[in-house]
Amino acid sequence: MPERQIRRAVAERFAANVRRLREQAGLNQGELAFRADIHRTQISLIEGGRRVGRLDTVIKLAGALGVGVEELAEGMSWEPAEWASGGFKVDGREDEAGG
């Protein structure tokens, strides 16, 4: 799978996780943004799958939602390289990342 498609799959899964956890917490995007100390537009971009937050943003979101960072990464993992390059796994699909 091309790297662009891999990045898109990761962004979409992260978006779904953020949206699901925000809704479970009973927050709207503005409330989550306030609690996480980031701009509401950033929440919209993340939930729309157009942006994946940097590590500091992910930590802020987890804290604002009252969850661990691992819950924001649910359904995603990295398979380390052993004999070939590693790759992301999103929703159980193995996607080589070339790196």
N, C-alpha and C positions, 0 to 999 in steps of 0.2 A: 504494500500500500504506500503510495507517495507520501512524503513527509507533510505536505500541506493538508492532506486528508486526515492524517494522524492528529495534527494540531487541532483540526476542526472537531474531530471526535472527542478529544480531551476537553476542549472548550465547551462543547455541548453537554457532556456528562457533568462537568463542574457546574455549569449553569443550572442544570436540572437539580443537582444536589443543593445548591444555594437556595433556589426557589422553593424546593420542598421543605427545607429546614426553616426558612423564613416564614412560610405559611403555617407550619406546625407551631412556630413560636407566636403566631398571631400578630405578626408585624407587617406593615406595609414597607415599601422600598424606602420611603423617607425616614421612617422610624429606625430601620436597620442602618441606614446611612448615618443617622445621628448617633446611634449607639456605637457604631464602629469608627466614628470620626473620619468618614470618607464622604465624598460628594455623592449625592443621589444619582447623578448621571453615571457614575462609576458602577453603582449597583445595577442600573438598567443595562449597561454594556455587558457586565458579567452575566446577568440573567438572560440576556439575549444571545449569549454564546459568542459575542464579538470581542471579548477580552477575558483573559485569565489573569487574576491578580498576582502581583509579586508576593513573595513570602510574607512580608510585613502585612500586606492587605489580607492574605488568607488567615493569618493569626488574629488580626482584628475582627474579621468576620466570624471566626470560630468563637472568640470571646463574646462578641455581641449576641451571638445565637445561643450561647451557653452549651456549646458542643466542643468536642475535640477536633483538631485539624483532620484527623483520619476520617471523620464523618463527611467532611467536605470532599475528600478524595475517594469516597465509597465507589466501588465499581471500577477503579483504576489502579493499575500497578505497573511496575517496571520489572521486566524480566532481565536480569543481568546477563552480560555476554559470557559465554564459556568458550565455545568453539566458533561462534559467529557473532555478529553484532547483536546487541540487546534490542529490546523493543517494548513499546507500551502495550498493555492489555487494557482494553476498554470494553466493559460489558461482556467479558469472556472471550472477546476476539483477540487474537494475537496479531499485533501490527508492528512490523519491524520499523525501527526509528532511524536506523543508519547512523549510529554515533556511539 
